[in-house]
Amino acid sequence: MELNGTRNGKTLNIALKGELDHHSAEYTRNWIDAVLKDKSIKELVIDMKGVTFMDSSGLGVILGRYRTLKERGGRLSIKNANKSIDRIFRMSGIYTLVDCTGM
């Protein structure tokens, strides 16, 4: 898993590339959480364009970051999920919690 992040004010944009599964979930979670220690970050935008596969561990990563941001009055957005990942998101009901764009 490759992660690239940029910050614009209170917004953190993260582009993921690779497989977001049980092998990469802990690394991804730790990387994002290290950046989110800065409590001035109120919005997290995750660009899924480069994600080729995701399992339930990946959902856990996203839901955990959603909770972190919600606790500080922020929000999480997902963009550019491919069809198979979009299907997982729809089946899980995650779109009732987070914004989505670029599907």
C-alpha positions in Angstrom: 0.0 0.0 0.0 1.3 3.4 -1.0 -0.1 6.5 0.8 0.4 10.1 -0.3 -1.0 12.9 1.8 -1.4 16.6 1.3 -2.9 19.1 3.6 -4.9 22.2 2.7 -5.8 24.1 5.8 -8.1 21.9 7.9 -8.4 19.3 5.2 -6.2 16.2 4.8 -6.3 14.6 1.3 -4.9 11.0 1.1 -4.4 9.1 -2.1 -4.2 5.3 -1.6 -2.6 2.9 -4.1 -2.5 -0.9 -3.9 -4.6 -3.4 -1.9 -6.3 -2.3 1.3 -6.6 -5.6 3.0 -5.5 -7.4 6.2 -1.9 -7.2 5.1 -1.9 -3.4 4.7 -4.6 -2.3 7.1 -2.4 -1.8 10.2 0.2 0.2 8.3 -2.5 2.4 6.7 -4.3 2.9 10.0 -1.1 3.9 11.8 0.0 6.2 9.0 -3.3 8.1 8.9 -3.6 8.2 12.7 -0.1 9.7 13.0 -1.2 12.6 10.8 -4.6 12.9 12.5 -2.9 13.5 15.9 -3.1 17.1 14.7 -6.6 17.9 16.0 -6.9 20.9 13.8 -7.6 18.5 10.9 -11.4 18.5 10.5 -11.8 16.8 7.1 -10.3 13.7 5.7 -10.7 13.0 1.9 -9.6 9.5 0.9 -9.0 9.1 -2.8 -9.5 5.4 -3.7 -8.6 5.7 -7.4 -5.5 3.6 -7.0 -7.0 0.9 -4.7 -7.2 -2.4 -6.6 -8.7 -4.5 -3.8 -10.3 -4.0 -0.4 -11.6 -6.4 2.2 -13.3 -5.9 5.6 -10.0 -4.8 7.1 -10.1 -1.9 4.8 -13.6 -1.0 5.8 -12.4 -1.1 9.4 -9.7 1.4 8.6 -12.2 3.8 7.0 -14.8 3.4 9.7 -12.2 4.0 12.5 -11.0 7.2 10.9 -14.7 8.3 10.4 -15.2 7.9 14.2 -12.0 9.9 14.9 -13.2 12.8 12.8 -16.8 12.6 14.0 -15.6 12.9 17.6 -13.9 16.2 16.8 -16.8 17.6 14.7 -15.2 16.8 11.4 -16.1 14.6 8.4 -14.7 12.0 6.1 -15.2 11.8 2.3 -14.4 9.1 -0.2 -13.8 9.7 -3.8 -12.9 7.7 -7.0 -13.8 4.2 -5.7 -13.8 1.7 -8.6 -16.9 -0.4 -9.2 -16.0 -3.3 -7.1 -15.0 -1.2 -4.1 -18.1 1.0 -4.6 -20.2 -2.2 -4.4 -18.5 -3.1 -1.1 -19.2 0.4 0.3 -22.9 0.2 -0.8 -23.4 -3.2 0.7 -21.8 -2.2 4.0 -23.9 1.0 4.2 -20.8 3.2 4.6 -22.3 5.8 2.3 -24.9 6.6 5.0 -21.9 7.9 7.2 -19.5 9.4 4.7 -19.7 11.6 1.6 -18.7 10.2 -1.8 -17.7 11.8 -5.0 -16.3 10.8 -8.4 -17.9 7.3 -8.5 
